[in-house]
């Protein structure tokens, strides 16, 4: 399934057995705003763009998490392993 042009607003993803918020390689044009992801395997994950700019928009300074697979996804998150397919 390919997810495109959707909005993610005000979601909370905590203590999942996997990733908190994850957008896979086939997604694009999605906008994520004011979401919180904490205490997951990896909190904020975007596998699009293959090392370039992601194909989804993570609204600057509004999503919160502890970990992310690339810079600029979630406020206060540190970047861990790349997590690309």
C-alpha positions in Angstrom: 0.0 0.0 0.0 1.3 3.4 -0.9 0.2 6.3 1.3 0.2 9.8 -0.4 -1.0 13.2 0.4 -2.3 12.4 3.9 -2.1 14.4 7.1 -1.0 13.1 10.5 -2.0 15.6 13.2 -1.8 15.2 17.0 -1.1 11.5 17.2 0.7 9.8 20.1 2.7 6.6 19.6 4.3 5.3 22.8 5.7 1.9 24.0 5.2 0.1 20.7 7.0 -3.1 20.0 8.3 -1.5 16.8 8.7 2.0 15.4 6.5 4.8 16.6 5.7 6.8 13.4 7.1 5.2 10.3 6.7 6.2 6.6 8.0 3.6 4.2 9.8 4.0 0.9 6.7 4.2 -1.3 5.1 7.1 0.6 5.1 10.8 -0.5 3.4 14.1 0.0 2.3 13.3 3.5 2.4 16.1 6.2 3.1 15.3 9.8 2.3 18.0 12.4 2.3 18.0 16.3 2.8 14.3 16.7 4.5 12.6 19.7 6.5 9.4 19.5 8.4 8.2 22.6 9.8 4.9 24.0 9.5 3.0 20.7 12.2 1.0 18.9 12.8 4.1 16.9 10.4 7.0 17.3 10.4 8.9 14.0 11.2 7.1 10.8 11.0 8.2 7.2 12.5 5.8 4.6 11.9 8.0 1.6 14.3 10.0 -0.4 17.3 7.6 0.1 19.6 9.9 2.0 18.3 13.0 0.2 15.4 15.2 1.5 12.4 13.0 2.5 9.4 12.8 0.2 7.2 13.6 3.2 7.0 16.8 5.2 7.7 16.7 8.9 6.6 20.1 10.0 9.6 21.8 11.5 9.7 22.1 15.3 6.3 20.4 15.9 6.8 16.7 16.1 8.5 15.3 19.2 10.5 12.1 19.7 13.7 10.7 21.3 15.1 9.0 18.2 14.9 9.4 14.5 16.5 7.7 11.4 17.4 11.0 9.8 17.9 14.6 10.9 15.0 17.0 11.0 12.0 14.7 11.6 11.3 15.2 15.3 12.2 17.9 17.8 14.7 16.9 20.5 15.4 13.5 18.8 18.9 12.2 18.2 19.6 10.4 14.9 20.4 6.7 15.2 21.2 4.2 12.5 19.9 5.3 9.1 17.2 2.7 8.9 16.9 2.8 5.1 15.8 -0.4 3.3 
